[in-house]
Amino acid sequence: MAGHHLRESFFIFIFLISSVKTQESEQLTDMEAIKDALLAGYPLKYFADYTKCARTPVVTIPGVDIEEPSDYGTTIDSFRGLRDVTGAVVQLTFTTTEVVDFPGIPEHVIVYSTIQAFPDGRVTSTTQYIERDGLMEVGNSINNCALNDGSNGEGVFIYKNTFLNPVRLTTYEDIESSFIDGYSIRYMAVFTKCGEFNTGFDTLGGGLIPLYYLKRGEKIIASIAKFYNSPFALNQYVVDTFKVDIWKNMTMQVALSAISVDDFSQRYTDEVYNCPLIVQTQPPPAVVFRMAPRT
């Protein structure tokens, strides 16, 4: 039954992709273009044909029926990145979390996928199937793929959504009014350029701001939470929280912390970055965008 639903969802996804990509999406064929699109505030779509990847079989406990789909697609609503000492991006990471009902398991299972993209076009998709009770992993799989460059026949496609264009907001009043007026808002920050940078795992990140509070005329408080397999918490599953405060003086503070899924205790000390949104002599390390209709 799970396989039937996955195949049905896949055909619906393919129909949607084929019906819109000529009108509102642009295929990105190298990592530099993907990085530039993310830093410019564009939302991305990801699609992978796993039959064109080097696949490991799904490893499961006996009696559990987990059928991995042949294809996978998602919207990239947030991203993490690593840079080397020259500033070049060496890895981009996207994660997705779903809750799925599988035969043979008495409760729904968390399906957690990590997609890592590298400058040479390699794309690794790791999927872990996790029981909620005790966060016990009941299955996992790895797909080693490559980015399709338009001619190489590889299985990973990444599209930039061009139906809406990101518009950089340069005053606090514009940012506040964009939230109030119902625009979709995204942010981007290069943490290494936001004041004192510690030894945090991520060097840049950003994405959609789905939840926010306003103290009008003073600050905007946004909250983003992602299920995550944290390297800082000895590869334990946590809820990564991104608290994004935008102040009237056009400073954005990003505080990253990890909370235990079991008891909501904090797993490691906050990483806090103070990022100016306006810099006179160079591009700012952080930007807030609103998504505006394409003209």
Secondary structure, DSSP 8 states (H G I E B T S, - for coil): -HHHHHHHHHHHHHHHHHHHHHHHEEEE-SHHHHHHHHHTT--EEEEEEGGGSEE---EE-TT------SEEEEEE-EEEEEE-TTS-EEEEEEEEEEEE--TT-SS-EEEEEEEEE-TTSEEEEEEEEEETGGGEEEEEEEEEEEB--SSS--SEEEEEE-SEEEEE--SHHHHHHHHHTT--EEEEEEGGGSSS--S-S-SEEEEE--EEEEETTTEEEEEEEEEEEETTTTTEEEEEEEEEEEETTSEEEEEEEEEETTT--EEEEEEEEEEES--SSS--SEEEEEEEE--
